[in-house]
């Protein structure tokens, strides 16, 4: 077994290991089996030396399993599925279960209905973006001693409509030894909810928007370090949600603070306005943002796929902002009725084929997104030879496997994708209330600024 942090259960290879007793019912007096849960990016694997006598290994159903760890803490494995068994002449020698989520801190028989009043979140990008460096300083009047001083940013809050009170909070820990002393700063998102919510709802309404926000701010895909639910308020120890989605890994991207699209100070100065706007857009245009940020969160091996996802995100965003109707709904319905009446034998076919014919084309939407992006991205995009037309033809060729027309060459596709990503970022920044000057400065800071040359 790899080396392991005894306090957190975190192993050197990024997995976490939890040893203890495991139960198939939330009854501490029921049958228990000692075993070990190993949780990594692919999920959790619970290894037991024997099977539960209740026979749940053979019923083909998912079950909630319960653990009491060696340190006394409790753990729940919702929707655990049986993976297999090993046998010998004496019976079962190994019983293995898998899970995608583990809840550490309490036994929860049904996580789909358990509600909580508050949540807290730590992520990789937040630590880098919000981290504060400790500066050495000589103590006056004492020779040969060096102290560490640190100034923490102010705690900021925002009231998010229909969600609750969002806080960006800085905690720290101090350790000292004979050879070195360190101060670790741990910024954290905290949410006191307007009304209790389940883990699933909190993930959708709280975690996903902030993962996307930090990915936008830093230009690096974000990952969850710790996600907790709190039964009363944030002063009480929480229940940790350990999952496979967006979990922190050792291959996290390199951070370059001078290239951040949204530096920390910019966000802190206008925190409430930015957060209110961002959570509003995250709720109303969720599909577009999921597509857009998926390119950085889950990079594709093929440039074609990444390019297609970016264009679909741009189209979805613009469609959400502007239906782009060619004529009013009532007029179009009347036209459909007239066409159907002229060919009653083909009415169903015609209505199906013409159902989406009343909206502007993808080319028109991309043209309008370029206009919304404005300087400094739009002038560069307009200089790219027939960027919009060729991007549409390339996307259509990928989606419909037909003649791509005046498609982009592979060597051009990556540059075109970067331009479209800058278009989306420019539009997002403007939607968050940043001025033209601020947007221009932000875009010129990013690592993709080379395309503006």
C-alpha angles and dihedrals in degrees: 000000000000121000113283137203104237094206099052102021089236118149127212091250092056097261124119124222126204121184126190146089120322129206135189092212131042090248114111090202094056127094114302133187125200112235147136131256116206114193123190138146092296094054137263129318118195114199117198126179092222141014128261111262090227087078096233091141091074105042097084092231133118116248139192110242126196130212137196106199127214091256090055097254121131129236135192126202107198118202095003113182127207114248104182150290140247120218142191134173091287095053135256114007098173133022116188129197131183133207139172098209134039125187114207120198106039145027108254113182093193117021092182091072103029108111131199137198100217142018136196130199136192121188138181096245092046090056092051096040096042099034119123123209120231112229122210114236130180114239113236117246096013119094121215098013126116123194131195120232127190135178114209119209116249118271109254130200138195131190107224113200113245091000110065141238115335119200131187103206133181119214126176142192130204129211130176136187142163093276105032146001125210139190114205117201116204114189114198139189113227129190127192101193126229086223132005115277140186126246091258094054092043090052091053098040101033113019101040096050091049094046087053093045093053091045089054093044096049104027088232127105110257127225134197117251100172132358119184137181119208122208096208114005140326093275090071122079109262139225109254119227109211112190145156099239116096092344118166114269135183093246094068115151124264116266122223108181093193088063098050113131089212112025117205095254092053090055096044093051093058101020102142096044093047094047095046091051094043096051090046092054092042090057098042098040101031095136093053094048093046090055094045098048093041087077091066098030095050108017115203124234088223122063089211092065095048091048091050092049092052093051092046089052092052091049093047092048094050092044089054092051097039126020087203096213117187091206135004116284094246093050092049092049089052090051091051090051091052093049092047092049090054092056107024093166089063099037097119093046093048095047092050094048094045097041094104099029094102096073130081120264128263088252091057091048093051091048090053092047089054089053091049091050091055121169135032094015103039097059090051092048092049090055092055105098107264091327098171098045094045093045090054092048091049093049092047090050091052095045100042101026090229136120104317092208114200092002128174117261116241089251090055098042096074093051091047090050091053090051092051091048090053089049091055093046091049091051092047092051092050091048088054090059102258117150124244089255092051092047092049092050092048094050092047090055096056123100089244091063089108090083089063092063 
